[in-house]
Amino acid sequence: WAEAVEGEDCRLVGQLGHVGRQQLWSPLATPVSASARPDPLSWTVPHKMTAGEVEEMIESFVAAAERLQRAGFSGVELHGAHGYLLTQFMSPFSNDRDDKYGGDRLRRLAFVREMISGIRQRCGAGFLMGLKMPCDEGVAGGITPEEAEEIVKIFVAEGGLDYFAFSQGNFSPSLENHLPDMHFSKRPYQHLHARMKKLCDQIPVMTLGRIETPAAAEQVLAEGCGDLVGFSRALISDAAWANKARDGRDGDIRPCIYCNYCWGEIHAGRGMTCVHNPELAEPHEIAWQPAPARAARRVAVIGAGVAGLEAAWIAATRGHQVDLFGASPESGGGALWESRLPGRADIAEAIAFQIARAGEAGVTIHLEQRVTAQEIAALRPDEVILATGATTTWPASLADGTAAMDLRTASQELLASDSPRSGTAVLFDQDHSAAFYAAAELFAARFERTIIMTPRAAIGSKVNFISMIGVLRRLAALRIETVPLSLPLALVEGRLSYRNALNGDKGEIGDVACLAYATPRAVNDKLLAELGALGLNVQAVGDCRAPRNMAAAIHDGHAAGLSC
């Protein structure tokens, strides 16, 4: 790694960190911290490190830096943000010691100060060393911007550091600030970074957080928010981000949509996955292009959602003649609907990327065309890709004939008019996706009262942990109520009856003006058998294959486009 990176006139810096009391994933690990204060998310009570153990930990960091130097790394970054062990020592929120490693500010910083000194002594002046630390922990009693300024002044005065990187939040309900998702404003913390930079005349400052485009990166630098820019999720979405920016190919960058799906997969113990970069972490990723087909074929793609769009542009880029048919006036399918809900606009950028690639590749797009099997057969395609999605099913517990609508239809009606509605909206949640809760925000903005009913004990099982904090915060701010472990039965004259999913106890909600549901979906695969009966080579992708999520749809379409 070091040889490859340094050979490109770049510098490889290894990040050193320790999660301290945040060791949540291994039941056999012993969490340690500056104090025995419980972790605010898991309530795990850590072992309070003795002075000797603190010194051993410092030595471990110094030795790790030495190993990286021997391996050819140009430097290290000490991870003192996100509530990790270094933060736990620096912050009064987590450090209540009264010894050389806790008490007043200087003693709280001793753990990091000794670490910096040790690395500098053993690795030399030419070895780069940065510190990532919080501008604002976002919790009462923690590091505030004012406290961060005092900490920065001390580190600047003592020397030893070559740069600062600033982040926000800790491992608490402020966790969502680590990775601001699409519900946050763009570049939400640059004002704090600019504030810290004023104290660092001779030390470069890295600014980061939702800096989505090369133009945005140039802007934050021009505005004095930093001297260099840090990216993570943007490079997960497109590893060639920097190369494309250098070459003036901003429009070719696959945009990060800040859904935090990547983080959610890691947190769940699975491999990192990007919603719309199926080639993530492949050896050829940075220069990847679909391989040319051995022979050009005619391909018909039915369904212009994200699965169909992905299949179409990949197949066309390989040299095939591709016709894409969509029944709606616009491409994007369910993802387009979601992009119009509160806080979900960034999803439209993924759709726009696909549409642009399809245009470049020569895909012929036919919108507002609900084609039949016979019409497709008349084209004489060599391959048909069916991406016709799925349909929400009627709630099994709800009486037939009840006045109710599926969530998408009901929300589309609300999007068409911003007129306020009287009464209560009840939303039955068997979906548990981020889109559902964004729709709930829309209902709350229109109706006097909004209630989410779910048969599960809690909501949000399909939302990644870090973004779910924001979901709960917004639902609470809008006073959206939840009724867990419940199933709707009937809506009669504005009164919705329901029963407890476990013991059958009955309940009732009055003044219900709207009942909407998001339930398990059924595939729209009617054309699959019809096309097969006509002797056509056909495969189903996305929700038409099995109703899942946006990531599965795009990855399915990607594989189908490569298989043609």
VOLO-754273 format. One record per residue (C-alpha): x negated, y negated, z. Coordinates in pm, whole numbers, plus 32768, in hexadecimal, padded with zeros to 4 digits. Layout:
BEGIN
+------+------+------+
:    X :    Y :    Z :
+------+------+------+
:    X :    Y :    Z :
...
+------+------+------+
END
This chain:
BEGIN
+------+------+------+
:    X :    Y :    Z :
+------+------+------+
: 8000 : 8000 : 8000 :
: 7EF8 : 7F08 : 806A :
: 7E26 : 7F42 : 7F32 :
: 7F55 : 7F21 : 7E50 :
: 7FCF : 7DE0 : 7EF3 :
: 7E80 : 7D35 : 7F22 :
: 7E28 : 7D8D : 7DBA :
: 7F44 : 7CAB : 7D49 :
: 7EB1 : 7B80 : 7E05 :
: 7FB5 : 7BAE : 7F18 :
: 7F8D : 7BE2 : 808B :
: 801C : 7D0D : 8140 :
: 8084 : 7CBE : 82A6 :
: 8102 : 7DCF : 838D :
: 8218 : 7D7E : 8482 :
: 81DF : 7DFC : 85E5 :
: 8301 : 7E15 : 86D4 :
: 83A2 : 7EDB : 87EC :
: 8517 : 7EE5 : 8831 :
: 84EC : 7EF7 : 89AB :
: 863A : 7F28 : 8A58 :
: 86E7 : 7F4A : 8906 :
: 8687 : 80B8 : 88DB :
: 87E8 : 812E : 8894 :
: 87BB : 8247 : 879D :
: 86E9 : 8344 : 885C :
: 877F : 83CF : 899D :
: 8629 : 844E : 8A09 :
: 856E : 8306 : 89E1 :
: 8538 : 822E : 8B13 :
: 8596 : 80C6 : 8ACA :
: 84A8 : 7FCB : 8B63 :
: 84B9 : 7E56 : 8B96 :
: 8439 : 7D2E : 8C58 :
: 8550 : 7D62 : 8D56 :
: 8658 : 7E62 : 8DAE :
: 876D : 7D8C : 8D1D :
: 8857 : 7E61 : 8C46 :
: 885C : 7E42 : 8ACF :
: 898F : 7D68 : 8A89 :
: 8A12 : 7E42 : 896D :
: 89D8 : 7FA6 : 89E6 :
: 89C8 : 7F5B : 8B5E :
: 888D : 8030 : 8B64 :
: 87C3 : 7FE1 : 8C9C :
: 8651 : 7FE2 : 8C42 :
: 8524 : 803A : 8D12 :
: 8482 : 7EFC : 8D95 :
: 831A : 7F0F : 8D23 :
: 820B : 7EF7 : 8E28 :
: 80EF : 7E00 : 8DF2 :
: 8012 : 7F25 : 8D92 :
: 810F : 7FA1 : 8C94 :
: 8127 : 7E44 : 8C00 :
: 7FAF : 7E3E : 8BD4 :
: 7FBA : 7F96 : 8B30 :
: 80C6 : 7F19 : 8A42 :
: 7FF3 : 7DEB : 89E6 :
: 7ED0 : 7ED3 : 899D :
: 7FB3 : 7FAA : 88C2 :
: 800C : 7E7A : 87EF :
: 7EA0 : 7E10 : 87D3 :
: 7E35 : 7F70 : 876F :
: 7F4C : 7F80 : 866C :
: 7ED1 : 7E39 : 85D6 :
: 7D72 : 7EC9 : 85C2 :
: 7DF4 : 7FFE : 850D :
: 7EA8 : 7F26 : 8411 :
: 7D6D : 7E5D : 83D8 :
: 7CA7 : 7F9C : 8399 :
: 7DB7 : 800B : 82A7 :
: 7D7F : 7ED2 : 81D8 :
: 7E9A : 7DF6 : 8254 :
: 7E55 : 7C81 : 8251 :
: 7F0D : 7C41 : 8394 :
: 802A : 7C88 : 8483 :
: 8170 : 7BE3 : 84E2 :
: 81D9 : 7C0A : 864D :
: 8350 : 7C40 : 8657 :
: 83C1 : 7B6A : 8778 :
: 8524 : 7B2E : 86FD :
: 8670 : 7BEB : 86F5 :
: 8665 : 7C38 : 8867 :
: 853B : 7D25 : 8842 :
: 843F : 7D60 : 8957 :
: 8377 : 7C23 : 8915 :
: 84B8 : 7B58 : 892B :
: 8518 : 7C12 : 8A67 :
: 83DD : 7B8D : 8B0C :
: 83F3 : 7A2D : 8A7E :
: 8560 : 79F3 : 8AD2 :
: 85F7 : 79A4 : 8C28 :
: 872A : 7A63 : 8BAD :
: 866B : 7BAA : 8BD1 :
: 853F : 7B5A : 8CAE :
: 8578 : 7B26 : 8E22 :
: 841B : 7B94 : 8E90 :
: 834D : 7ACF : 8F88 :
: 81E9 : 7B35 : 8F38 :
: 80E7 : 7AE2 : 8E2E :
: 81E0 : 7B4E : 8D1F :
: 8314 : 7A94 : 8D96 :
: 838E : 796B : 8E5A :
: 8345 : 781C : 8DB8 :
: 8326 : 77EA : 8C41 :
: 81AF : 7822 : 8C2A :
: 81C6 : 796C : 8CE6 :
: 82EB : 79E1 : 8C0E :
: 820D : 79A1 : 8AE0 :
: 80DE : 7A54 : 8B73 :
: 813B : 7BA2 : 8AD2 :
: 8130 : 7B08 : 8976 :
: 8010 : 7A1B : 89C1 :
: 7F2F : 7B38 : 8A34 :
: 7F96 : 7C02 : 8905 :
: 7F36 : 7AE7 : 8819 :
: 7DEB : 7AB5 : 88CD :
: 7D9A : 7C29 : 88C5 :
: 7DE3 : 7C4E : 8753 :
: 7D1A : 7B19 : 86FF :
: 7BED : 7B92 : 87C8 :
: 7BF1 : 7CEF : 8731 :
: 7C59 : 7CA0 : 85CA :
: 7BA8 : 7B54 : 8594 :
: 7C03 : 79FA : 851D :
: 7C3F : 7A64 : 83B4 :
: 7D51 : 7B5A : 840D :
: 7EA7 : 7ABB : 83D8 :
: 7F94 : 7AB7 : 84FE :
: 80F8 : 7A34 : 8506 :
: 8206 : 7A2D : 860E :
: 8375 : 7A61 : 85C5 :
: 8445 : 79C8 : 86DB :
: 85A4 : 7943 : 8717 :
: 860A : 77D9 : 86ED :
: 8746 : 7829 : 87AB :
: 87A9 : 796F : 8855 :
: 8914 : 7905 : 8851 :
: 8958 : 7973 : 89B7 :
: 897F : 78B7 : 8AFE :
: 8837 : 78B4 : 8BBB :
: 876B : 7916 : 8A8B :
: 8677 : 7862 : 89A9 :
: 871E : 7726 : 8928 :
: 8694 : 7644 : 8816 :
: 860A : 7564 : 8928 :
: 855F : 7689 : 89D5 :
: 84DD : 7707 : 8886 :
: 843D : 75B4 : 884A :
: 8383 : 75CB : 8995 :
: 830F : 772C : 8944 :
: 8295 : 76C1 : 87EC :
: 81D2 : 759F : 8882 :
: 8116 : 7690 : 8965 :
: 80BD : 7782 : 884E :
: 8051 : 7666 : 8769 :
: 7F76 : 75CD : 8878 :
: 7ECD : 771A : 88CA :
: 7E87 : 7773 : 875F :
: 7E5E : 78D8 : 86EA :
: 7F8F : 78E0 : 8607 :
: 7F87 : 78AC : 848F :
: 80FD : 7882 : 845C :
: 8252 : 788C : 8500 :
: 838E : 7936 : 8481 :
: 84D3 : 78D3 : 8525 :
: 860F : 799C : 8553 :
: 874A : 798D : 8625 :
: 8811 : 7A5B : 871C :
: 87BA : 7B85 : 87F5 :
: 8849 : 7CDD : 883C :
: 8995 : 7C60 : 88C1 :
: 8AD1 : 7BD6 : 8821 :
: 89E4 : 7ADF : 8776 :
: 8956 : 7C07 : 86B3 :
: 8A14 : 7B99 : 857B :
: 8929 : 7A6C : 8565 :
: 8803 : 7B50 : 850F :
: 8898 : 7B9B : 83BB :
: 8996 : 7A8E : 8361 :
: 8A8E : 7B38 : 827C :
: 8B6A : 7AAC : 8169 :
: 8C51 : 7A0A : 8268 :
: 8B39 : 791F : 82D3 :
: 8AE6 : 77E4 : 8213 :
: 89B9 : 77FF : 8131 :
: 886C : 77B4 : 81DA :
: 8917 : 7783 : 832C :
: 87E1 : 7750 : 8403 :
: 8701 : 7672 : 8333 :
: 8746 : 7546 : 8413 :
: 86AF : 7606 : 8537 :
: 8581 : 766E : 846B :
: 8549 : 7505 : 8401 :
: 8556 : 74A2 : 856F :
: 8449 : 75A0 : 85C9 :
: 8372 : 7543 : 849F :
: 834A : 73E2 : 8525 :
: 8281 : 7479 : 8643 :
: 81A0 : 7547 : 855F :
: 80DB : 744E : 848F :
: 7FB0 : 7533 : 8462 :
: 8064 : 7683 : 846D :
: 8143 : 76FC : 834E :
: 82AE : 774D : 839C :
: 8375 : 785F : 82F0 :
: 84E3 : 780C : 82BD :
: 85DD : 7922 : 8279 :
: 874C : 7985 : 8281 :
: 8839 : 7993 : 8155 :
: 8747 : 78E6 : 8068 :
: 87E6 : 7983 : 7F3A :
: 8748 : 78ED : 7DFE :
: 85FB : 785E : 7D8B :
: 86A0 : 7708 : 7D78 :
: 8713 : 7729 : 7EE1 :
: 85B4 : 778D : 7F4B :
: 8520 : 765C : 7EA1 :
: 8628 : 7583 : 7F44 :
: 85E2 : 75F1 : 80A9 :
: 846F : 75B8 : 8072 :
: 84AD : 7461 : 7FDD :
: 858B : 7407 : 8103 :
: 8474 : 7452 : 81F9 :
: 8511 : 7589 : 8291 :
: 83D7 : 7658 : 8267 :
: 8295 : 7696 : 81AB :
: 82E8 : 77F2 : 8131 :
: 8427 : 78B9 : 8106 :
: 847B : 7A10 : 8191 :
: 855C : 7B09 : 80E0 :
: 85D8 : 7C62 : 813B :
: 8737 : 7CAA : 80BE :
: 86F9 : 7BEA : 7F7B :
: 85D7 : 7CD6 : 7F2E :
: 86AA : 7E05 : 7F87 :
: 87A4 : 7D94 : 7E83 :
: 8696 : 7D48 : 7D80 :
: 852C : 7DAB : 7DBB :
: 84C7 : 7CDB : 7C8D :
: 855A : 7B9C : 7D24 :
: 8409 : 7AEC : 7D3A :
: 8397 : 7B59 : 7BDF :
: 84DB : 7AE0 : 7B43 :
: 84C3 : 7997 : 7BFF :
: 835C : 7968 : 7B89 :
: 83C3 : 79AD : 7A21 :
: 84EE : 78C1 : 7A29 :
: 85E6 : 79E1 : 7A13 :
: 86C3 : 7978 : 7B34 :
: 87FB : 79EF : 7A7F :
: 8771 : 7B51 : 7A6D :
: 8750 : 7B73 : 7BE5 :
: 8842 : 7C6E : 7C7B :
: 88D5 : 7B94 : 7D8F :
: 88EB : 7C02 : 7EF7 :
: 8A56 : 7BDE : 7F61 :
: 8A00 : 7BE6 : 80D6 :
: 8AF3 : 7CFC : 812A :
: 89F3 : 7D9B : 8217 :
: 8A43 : 7EF4 : 818D :
: 88CC : 7F39 : 818B :
: 88AD : 7EF1 : 82FF :
: 89E4 : 7FBB : 834C :
: 8959 : 80F1 : 82A4 :
: 8815 : 80D6 : 8368 :
: 88D1 : 809F : 84AF :
: 899F : 81D6 : 8465 :
: 8860 : 82A3 : 8441 :
: 887C : 82C7 : 82C9 :
: 878A : 8258 : 81BC :
: 8791 : 80EE : 8150 :
: 888C : 80B2 : 8038 :
: 88EA : 7F78 : 7F79 :
: 8A4E : 7F47 : 7F02 :
: 89E8 : 7EF0 : 7DA0 :
: 887D : 7F58 : 7D79 :
: 888B : 80D1 : 7D3F :
: 8717 : 80D7 : 7CEB :
: 86B3 : 805A : 7E46 :
: 8569 : 80F0 : 7EC2 :
: 852A : 81B6 : 7D85 :
: 83BB : 81AD : 7D1A :
: 8410 : 80F4 : 7BD8 :
: 8506 : 8003 : 7C7C :
: 8456 : 7EB8 : 7C3E :
: 8447 : 7EE4 : 7AC3 :
: 8572 : 7FCA : 7A99 :
: 863B : 7FCB : 7959 :
: 872E : 80D9 : 78E3 :
: 866C : 81CE : 7809 :
: 86CC : 81C1 : 7696 :
: 87B3 : 82DA : 762B :
: 8730 : 83E2 : 753D :
: 884D : 8396 : 7450 :
: 894E : 827E : 744C :
: 8AAD : 82F1 : 749E :
: 8C02 : 8251 : 74BA :
: 8C78 : 822D : 7620 :
: 8DCF : 81BD : 7698 :
: 8DEC : 8144 : 77FF :
: 8F4D : 8125 : 7888 :
: 8F67 : 803F : 79B4 :
: 8EB0 : 7EF4 : 79DB :
: 8E72 : 7EFB : 7B51 :
: 8D11 : 7F0D : 7BDB :
: 8CEF : 8082 : 7B8B :
: 8D56 : 8050 : 7A21 :
: 8C85 : 7F17 : 79F6 :
: 8B51 : 7FC6 : 7A7F :
: 8B80 : 80F4 : 799F :
: 8BBD : 8017 : 7870 :
: 8A8C : 7F37 : 788D :
: 89A2 : 8055 : 78E4 :
: 8A1B : 8127 : 77BD :
: 8A0B : 8000 : 76CC :
: 88AC : 7FA1 : 773E :
: 8841 : 8101 : 76E6 :
: 88B0 : 80C3 : 757F :
: 8A12 : 814C : 757A :
: 8B3C : 809E : 74DA :
: 8C1F : 8058 : 7601 :
: 8D89 : 7FE8 : 7611 :
: 8E0A : 7F87 : 776A :
: 8F83 : 7F7A : 77A3 :
: 9026 : 7EC9 : 78C7 :
: 9199 : 7EAC : 7912 :
: 9174 : 7D63 : 79D0 :
: 9129 : 7C09 : 7943 :
: 8FD5 : 7C05 : 79F5 :
: 8EC1 : 7CFE : 7A39 :
: 8E68 : 7D66 : 7B9A :
: 8F8D : 7E36 : 7C17 :
: 8FAE : 7E53 : 7D8E :
: 8E64 : 7D9F : 7DC4 :
: 8EEE : 7C6D : 7D12 :
: 901C : 7C6E : 7DF9 :
: 8F38 : 7C88 : 7F27 :
: 8E60 : 7B68 : 7EAB :
: 8F8E : 7A82 : 7EC5 :
: 8FCD : 7ACB : 8032 :
: 8F44 : 79E8 : 8145 :
: 8DCB : 7A03 : 8165 :
: 8D9F : 7B08 : 8052 :
: 8D49 : 7A26 : 7F2A :
: 8BE5 : 7AAC : 7F05 :
: 8C71 : 7BF2 : 7E7E :
: 8CC8 : 7B37 : 7D3F :
: 8B52 : 7B0C : 7D01 :
: 8B24 : 7C85 : 7CE3 :
: 8C40 : 7C92 : 7BE7 :
: 8BAD : 7B6C : 7B26 :
: 8A5D : 7C20 : 7B19 :
: 8B01 : 7D53 : 7A7E :
: 8BC7 : 7C84 : 7984 :
: 8A8C : 7BC9 : 791A :
: 89CC : 7D0E : 78E9 :
: 8AEF : 7DA0 : 7824 :
: 8AF2 : 7C6F : 7741 :
: 897B : 7C82 : 7705 :
: 8994 : 7DF4 : 76B4 :
: 8AAA : 7DC3 : 75B6 :
: 8BCD : 7E63 : 766F :
: 8D19 : 7E17 : 75C6 :
: 8E0C : 7DC0 : 76DD :
: 8F82 : 7DE7 : 76A2 :
: 904D : 7D4E : 77BD :
: 91C5 : 7D63 : 77F6 :
: 91CA : 7EAD : 773D :
: 9266 : 7FD5 : 77ED :
: 91F3 : 80DD : 76F8 :
: 9286 : 8237 : 76BF :
: 91CA : 837A : 7689 :
: 9232 : 8374 : 751C :
: 91A8 : 8216 : 74EB :
: 905C : 827D : 757F :
: 9054 : 83B8 : 74AA :
: 9088 : 82E3 : 7374 :
: 8F38 : 823C : 73BC :
: 8E92 : 8393 : 73A3 :
: 8DA7 : 8354 : 74C9 :
: 8C90 : 8447 : 751C :
: 8CC1 : 8401 : 768E :
: 8DDA : 8373 : 7762 :
: 8D9F : 82E8 : 78BF :
: 8EDB : 82C4 : 798C :
: 8EC8 : 81B5 : 7A97 :
: 9038 : 816E : 7AD4 :
: 9022 : 8153 : 7C4D :
: 911A : 81C8 : 7D52 :
: 926E : 8164 : 7DDB :
: 92CE : 8126 : 7F44 :
: 93BF : 822E : 7FC3 :
: 94FB : 81FB : 8091 :
: 94BC : 8216 : 8209 :
: 951B : 8377 : 8274 :
: 95C2 : 8301 : 83B4 :
: 9692 : 81EC : 8315 :
: 97FC : 822A : 82B5 :
: 983D : 8232 : 8140 :
: 98DC : 80F6 : 80BE :
: 9841 : 8018 : 81C8 :
: 97F5 : 7EB8 : 814B :
: 967A : 7ECB : 813E :
: 9564 : 7E83 : 8046 :
: 9405 : 7F01 : 8018 :
: 9307 : 7E0A : 80A1 :
: 9275 : 7DA6 : 7F51 :
: 93C7 : 7D4E : 7EBA :
: 9433 : 7C93 : 7FF1 :
: 92EF : 7BCE : 8007 :
: 92FA : 7B77 : 7E95 :
: 944C : 7AD6 : 7ED2 :
: 93B5 : 7A07 : 7FEA :
: 928D : 79A4 : 7F12 :
: 937D : 7922 : 7E0B :
: 9416 : 782A : 7F00 :
: 938F : 777D : 8034 :
: 94EA : 773D : 80C1 :
: 950E : 7797 : 8232 :
: 95ED : 78BF : 828A :
: 96C2 : 78E5 : 83BF :
: 96C7 : 7A18 : 849C :
: 95D2 : 7B31 : 84D8 :
: 94FD : 7BF5 : 83E3 :
: 94A9 : 7D5A : 8448 :
: 9387 : 7DFA : 838F :
: 9368 : 7F74 : 83AA :
: 91F9 : 7FD0 : 839D :
: 918B : 8126 : 8326 :
: 9079 : 8083 : 825B :
: 8F8C : 7FEA : 835D :
: 8EC0 : 7F32 : 8255 :
: 8E3A : 7DCE : 8258 :
: 8F32 : 7D7B : 8144 :
: 9056 : 7DD5 : 8226 :
: 8FE9 : 7CE2 : 8336 :
: 8FA4 : 7BCF : 8239 :
: 910A : 7C03 : 81C0 :
: 917E : 7BEF : 832A :
: 90DD : 7A97 : 8340 :
: 91A9 : 7A30 : 8210 :
: 92EC : 7AA9 : 82B1 :
: 9295 : 79F3 : 83F4 :
: 926D : 78B1 : 832F :
: 93CE : 78D6 : 82A1 :
: 94A2 : 797D : 83AF :
: 94F3 : 790A : 850E :
: 9476 : 7A51 : 85A1 :
: 93A5 : 7B6C : 8512 :
: 9382 : 7CC9 : 85A5 :
: 929D : 7DE3 : 8536 :
: 9323 : 7F3E : 8583 :
: 9243 : 806E : 8562 :
: 9261 : 81DE : 85BF :
: 90FB : 81D8 : 8641 :
: 9082 : 8165 : 8794 :
: 8FC8 : 803E : 86FC :
: 8FAE : 7F88 : 85B1 :
: 8E8B : 7F60 : 84C0 :
: 8DFF : 80BF : 84A4 :
: 8D88 : 8078 : 8340 :
: 8CE8 : 7F27 : 838A :
: 8B77 : 7F23 : 83DD :
: 8B2F : 7ED8 : 8549 :
: 8A87 : 7D88 : 8515 :
: 8B9D : 7CFB : 8438 :
: 8CAB : 7D88 : 851B :
: 8C43 : 7C8F : 8626 :
: 8CA5 : 7B79 : 8538 :
: 8DEB : 7C29 : 84DF :
: 8E50 : 7C3C : 864D :
: 8DE9 : 7AD5 : 868B :
: 8EBD : 7A55 : 8569 :
: 8FEA : 7B2B : 85C2 :
: 8FDA : 7AA8 : 8726 :
: 8FBC : 793F : 86B0 :
: 90F4 : 796E : 85DB :
: 91AA : 7A18 : 86FC :
: 91E7 : 7B4F : 862D :
: 926A : 7C62 : 8710 :
: 9221 : 7DD5 : 86F7 :
: 9303 : 7EF9 : 874B :
: 9227 : 8032 : 8755 :
: 928B : 81A1 : 8750 :
: 93D5 : 814E : 86A8 :
: 949E : 81AD : 8572 :
: 95B5 : 80DE : 84D3 :
: 9709 : 8189 : 84B7 :
: 980C : 809B : 8426 :
: 9854 : 7F2B : 83F0 :
: 99C1 : 7ED4 : 842C :
: 9A40 : 7D6F : 8436 :
: 98EB : 7CE3 : 848C :
: 98A1 : 7DE0 : 859F :
: 9785 : 7ED4 : 8562 :
: 9792 : 8015 : 862A :
: 9654 : 80DC : 8660 :
: 95D3 : 81FF : 872C :
: 9494 : 824D : 87E4 :
: 93BE : 8336 : 8710 :
: 935B : 8407 : 8840 :
: 948A : 842A : 8922 :
: 95A9 : 83B9 : 8845 :
: 9618 : 8299 : 8926 :
: 96ED : 81A0 : 8863 :
: 96C3 : 8029 : 8846 :
: 9754 : 7F09 : 8780 :
: 96DB : 7DC0 : 86EB :
: 97D8 : 7CB1 : 86A0 :
: 97ED : 7B94 : 85A5 :
: 972B : 7C59 : 849E :
: 9738 : 7BA0 : 8353 :
: 9632 : 7C71 : 829E :
: 95B7 : 7DD6 : 82BB :
: 9485 : 7E2D : 81EB :
: 93B4 : 7F69 : 81EB :
: 925F : 7FE6 : 8181 :
: 9267 : 8161 : 8186 :
: 91A2 : 827E : 80E8 :
: 91A7 : 825B : 7F6F :
: 91FC : 8352 : 7E5B :
: 9128 : 8366 : 7D20 :
: 91B2 : 82D7 : 7BDB :
: 913A : 83FA : 7B07 :
: 926A : 843D : 7A2A :
: 9198 : 83FA : 78F4 :
: 9092 : 84F7 : 795D :
: 9165 : 8626 : 7901 :
: 91FC : 857B : 77D2 :
: 90AA : 8521 : 7740 :
: 9024 : 867B : 778C :
: 914D : 8719 : 76DD :
: 90F2 : 8654 : 75A5 :
: 8F98 : 86F0 : 75AB :
: 8EDF : 85BA : 761E :
: 8DAC : 85C6 : 76FB :
: 8E1E : 8502 : 782E :
: 8D9F : 84C2 : 798E :
: 8E3D : 8403 : 7AAE :
: 8D78 : 830A : 7B7E :
: 8DB2 : 8227 : 7CA7 :
: 8EFE : 822D : 7D5C :
: 8F93 : 82F0 : 7C3A :
: 8EA9 : 840A : 7C9B :
: 8ED7 : 83E2 : 7E14 :
: 8F4F : 82A4 : 7EC2 :
: 8E29 : 8217 : 7F86 :
: 8D86 : 80BF : 7F86 :
: 8CDC : 7FC5 : 7EA2 :
: 8B85 : 8060 : 7ECF :
: 8BFF : 81BA : 7E6B :
: 8CB7 : 812B : 7D3F :
: 8B85 : 8076 : 7CB9 :
: 8A9A : 8198 : 7CFC :
: 8B8F : 8286 : 7C50 :
: 8BA7 : 81A3 : 7B22 :
: 8A2F : 817F : 7B16 :
: 89FC : 82F7 : 7B0D :
: 8B09 : 831E : 7A02 :
: 8A66 : 8218 : 7924 :
: 8919 : 82CD : 793F :
: 89B7 : 841E : 78F0 :
: 8A47 : 83B9 : 779D :
+------+------+------+
END
